[in-house]
Amino acid sequence: MAALTLVAGGVLAGSPSTAAAQEETERQTAELIGQVVSASTGLPIEGARVILMGSGYGAITDVEGNFRVPQTWAGRDSIEVRFIGYEAGYTHIDLEPDQTTRVTLTLSSTVIRIADLTVEIRQTRRARNLEGFLERRERGFGTFFTPRDIINRNPRLPSDLLRGLPNVSVGRIEYGIAKVFLGDGARLNCPPALYLDGMYQAGMQFDDLPRDDLGAVEVYKREVETPMEFMRTGSTCGAIVVWTPSGAGFLDWAGDLPNPFE
């Protein structure tokens, strides 16, 4: 196992002993931001996957090696970092409630010889990349919002972007969040899976995201129209895929669109 060094700001504390008995809606949340760098060169690693094993939340590092998990459960968790050509790294972390924890994750330069598996992993990463946004839109399935679409609609909450769409139900705003359900007719009660910069966000609502995180959005209302890369075992409720302006390659991608911010 590769060495994984963690440097966190602030005093870290364990989660309360009663947290496991609380409902998810009552659990305290926290934010995690940081950077992944190479131990041998000190340079940032772009495209590394950072996953919080306990909550299932995660992110992908940008060109500067930076990542952000805007909302996860506070308390004790484990971080897994993966990148092609490096062994996976693991470490534990304590996240303070309602606080932002900064970390630096350092991966060793030990190379894994994975031969044919390299091709399969690269295909999966490319399929979930923002570059596939326009290609998926051309297939004619789903609803797509470019940066210009989002600016023109100017939603107060992320869910406001979806109000009025066929086969989409947006509930009342409670505690600053309106739940979103997808489906057809009587099945319009299905909670979609949420992806943030290609990473599945377990248990997270669309409105849990800050408004400024909406760079581009894909909405798949039914299982039949959801691309394979955004389908999960046992999920039949479609998906909402969000690409953030701070995600890897977003600015270059948006700059190639016709008048993206008019």
Disulfide bonds with the S-S distance in Angstrom:
Cys190-Cys237 1.86
